[in-house]
Amino acid sequence: MSWTISGTYVAGCSCAVLCSCPYDGQPRDAKGGTDCLGTAVFHVADGNLDDVDLSGVAFAFYNHFPSNLSSGNWKVGLVVDSAASDEQANALERILSGREGGPFGQLSQFYGEYLGMERATVSLTDGERRGLKVEGRTELSYEPLTGPDGSSTKIRNAMFGFAPEFEVGRTKGRSDAFGLGYEASYGETAEYVFSSEEAEGASQGRA
């Protein structure tokens, strides 16, 4: 089977700014904790798993990283927007759990526990208050870091990046899903492309 998904994501986590997970560093929060609890919401602008159209679907990917990412033993969980069909939700679960190969197939070698899939309203928010929302679980606002010229701060070519280049910033809010509760601090956003047939040298992706 072949698949591809592309669109925009916003992510937030418990790490102090800047989160070191994308470059395989030890996570650290503002209180000195050494794990990373996070949520990334993806809107799929265009995508499919074989003949299952995934365009327009949103989903949230939850993580607990107990150490630097390549040390493994991750806990991950998935929430698919309640507006998606069961067929779409099952297709996304197959992709995100790693069963359909591609970048999430590579990342699944680091999974210590897959926490399953749930359904709820999942969305990205735009305008003056950018952020993400997962009904009854997570609501985070996002504000980018900026440089002296006022443009947003970006990171490129990170080992575990969701995209080859992504904007970084701060998040505020609270999340509690799959038994993973945290106060948000760090955030990032970018356009992304994941596919079962990755281009040579493509970013590995981070979950």
C-alpha positions as CSV (number, residue, x, y, z in Angstrom):
1,M,0.0,0.0,0.0
2,S,1.1,3.6,-0.6
3,W,0.1,6.7,1.2
4,T,0.9,10.4,1.5
5,I,-0.3,13.3,3.7
6,S,0.5,17.0,3.5
7,G,-0.7,20.2,5.1
8,T,0.1,22.3,8.2
9,Y,0.8,21.3,11.8
10,V,1.1,23.2,15.1
11,A,2.8,21.4,18.1
12,G,3.3,22.2,21.7
13,C,5.1,20.5,24.5
14,S,6.3,20.7,28.1
15,C,9.9,21.5,27.2
16,A,11.4,24.9,28.1
17,V,12.1,26.9,25.0
18,L,13.8,25.7,22.9
19,C,12.8,22.0,22.9
20,S,15.9,19.8,22.2
21,C,14.0,16.8,20.9
22,P,14.2,17.7,17.2
23,Y,18.0,17.4,17.4
24,D,18.1,14.4,19.7
25,G,19.0,16.3,22.9
26,Q,17.8,15.5,26.4
27,P,14.4,17.0,27.1
28,R,14.2,19.6,29.9
29,D,11.2,21.5,31.2
30,A,11.1,24.7,33.2
31,K,11.1,22.8,36.5
32,G,14.1,20.6,35.7
33,G,12.2,17.6,34.5
34,T,13.9,15.5,31.9
35,D,11.1,14.1,29.7
36,C,8.9,15.7,27.0
37,L,5.1,15.6,26.9
38,G,3.6,17.0,23.8
39,T,0.8,17.3,21.3
40,A,1.0,17.9,17.5
41,V,-2.2,18.7,15.6
42,F,-2.0,18.1,11.8
43,H,-4.5,19.3,9.3
44,V,-4.3,17.2,6.1
45,A,-4.8,19.5,3.1
46,D,-4.2,16.6,0.7
47,G,-3.6,12.9,1.4
48,N,-4.6,9.3,0.8
49,L,-3.9,5.8,1.8
50,D,-4.4,3.9,-1.5
51,D,-8.0,4.8,-2.5
52,V,-9.0,6.2,0.9
53,D,-9.1,10.0,0.6
54,L,-7.7,11.7,3.7
55,S,-8.0,15.3,2.5
56,G,-9.6,17.7,5.0
57,V,-9.1,15.5,8.0
58,A,-7.3,16.7,11.2
59,F,-5.7,14.5,13.9
60,A,-3.6,15.0,17.0
61,F,-0.5,13.0,17.8
62,Y,0.4,12.8,21.5
63,N,3.8,11.9,22.9
64,H,5.8,11.1,26.0
65,F,9.5,11.0,25.4
66,P,11.3,9.8,28.5
67,S,14.8,10.8,27.2
68,N,16.5,11.9,23.9
69,L,14.4,10.5,21.0
70,S,16.9,7.9,19.7
71,S,16.9,6.2,23.2
72,G,13.4,5.0,22.4
73,N,10.7,3.8,24.8
74,W,8.2,6.5,23.5
75,K,4.5,6.5,24.5
76,V,2.3,7.7,21.6
77,G,-1.4,8.1,21.1
78,L,-3.7,9.3,18.3
79,V,-6.9,11.4,18.3
80,V,-8.7,11.6,15.0
81,D,-11.3,14.4,14.3
82,S,-14.8,13.2,14.9
83,A,-15.9,14.5,11.5
84,A,-13.7,11.9,9.8
85,S,-15.2,8.6,8.7
86,D,-14.3,5.4,10.4
87,E,-12.4,4.4,7.2
88,Q,-10.4,7.6,7.3
89,A,-9.7,7.2,11.0
90,N,-8.5,3.6,10.6
91,A,-6.3,4.6,7.6
92,L,-4.6,7.3,9.7
93,E,-4.1,4.9,12.6
94,R,-2.4,2.4,10.3
95,I,-0.1,5.2,9.1
96,L,0.7,6.8,12.4
97,S,1.2,3.4,14.2
98,G,3.9,2.6,11.6
99,R,2.1,-0.3,10.0
100,E,2.1,1.2,6.6
101,G,5.8,2.0,6.5
102,G,7.3,5.3,5.4
103,P,8.6,7.8,8.1
104,F,6.2,6.6,10.8
105,G,7.3,3.0,10.0
106,Q,10.9,4.2,10.7
107,L,9.9,6.0,13.9
108,S,7.9,3.0,15.2
109,Q,11.2,1.3,16.1
110,F,11.3,3.8,19.0
111,Y,7.7,3.2,20.2
112,G,7.7,1.6,23.6
113,E,3.9,1.7,24.0
114,Y,1.2,2.6,21.5
115,L,-1.7,4.1,23.6
116,G,-4.4,3.7,20.9
117,M,-6.7,5.9,18.9
118,E,-9.6,8.0,20.2
119,R,-12.1,10.3,18.5
120,A,-12.9,14.0,19.3
121,T,-13.1,17.3,17.6
122,V,-9.6,18.3,16.5
123,S,-8.7,21.7,15.0
124,L,-6.0,24.3,14.3
125,T,-6.9,27.9,15.1
126,D,-5.8,30.8,13.0
127,G,-5.9,34.6,13.2
128,E,-4.6,36.6,16.2
129,R,-4.7,33.6,18.5
130,R,-3.0,30.7,16.6
131,G,-2.9,27.3,18.2
132,L,-4.6,23.9,18.5
133,K,-7.6,22.4,20.2
134,V,-8.6,18.8,20.9
135,E,-12.0,18.7,22.5
136,G,-11.9,17.8,26.2
137,R,-8.2,17.2,26.1
138,T,-6.0,20.0,24.9
139,E,-6.1,23.7,24.2
140,L,-2.9,25.6,23.4
141,S,-2.2,29.0,22.0
142,Y,1.0,29.6,20.0
143,E,3.2,32.7,19.5
144,P,6.3,32.6,17.3
145,L,9.8,33.8,18.4
146,T,11.1,36.6,16.3
147,G,14.5,38.0,15.3
148,P,15.7,41.6,15.2
149,D,14.0,42.2,11.9
150,G,10.7,41.0,13.2
151,S,10.6,37.8,11.1
152,S,9.9,34.5,12.8
153,T,12.7,32.3,14.1
154,K,13.2,29.0,12.2
155,I,15.2,25.8,12.5
156,R,16.4,23.8,9.6
157,N,17.7,20.3,9.0
158,A,16.8,18.9,12.4
159,M,17.4,15.1,12.8
160,F,13.8,14.5,14.1
161,G,12.0,17.4,12.5
162,F,8.4,17.2,11.3
163,A,9.5,19.3,8.4
164,P,12.9,20.3,6.8
165,E,12.3,23.8,8.2
166,F,9.9,24.8,11.0
167,E,9.1,28.0,12.9
168,V,9.6,27.9,16.6
169,G,7.8,29.8,19.4
170,R,6.1,29.6,22.8
171,T,2.8,27.9,23.7
172,K,0.4,28.4,26.6
173,G,-2.3,26.1,27.8
174,R,-3.0,22.7,29.4
175,S,-3.2,19.2,27.9
176,D,-4.4,16.0,29.5
177,A,-4.9,12.9,27.2
178,F,-4.0,9.2,27.4
179,G,-2.9,9.9,31.0
180,L,-0.2,12.4,29.7
181,G,-0.8,15.7,31.4
182,Y,1.3,18.8,31.0
183,E,1.5,22.6,31.0
184,A,2.7,23.8,27.6
185,S,5.8,26.0,27.0
186,Y,7.5,25.3,23.7
187,G,5.8,25.4,20.3
188,E,6.5,25.0,16.6
189,T,4.7,25.1,13.2
190,A,5.3,24.4,9.6
191,E,3.9,22.9,6.4
192,Y,4.7,19.2,6.2
193,V,4.8,16.3,3.7
194,F,4.9,12.7,4.7
195,S,4.9,9.8,2.3
196,S,5.4,6.0,2.2
197,E,7.9,6.8,-0.6
198,E,10.2,9.4,0.8
199,A,12.6,11.4,-1.3
200,E,16.3,10.7,-0.7
201,G,17.6,12.8,2.2
202,A,14.2,13.8,3.4
203,S,13.7,14.7,7.1
204,Q,12.9,11.6,9.3
205,G,9.9,13.3,10.9
206,R,9.3,13.4,14.7
207,A,6.4,12.1,16.7
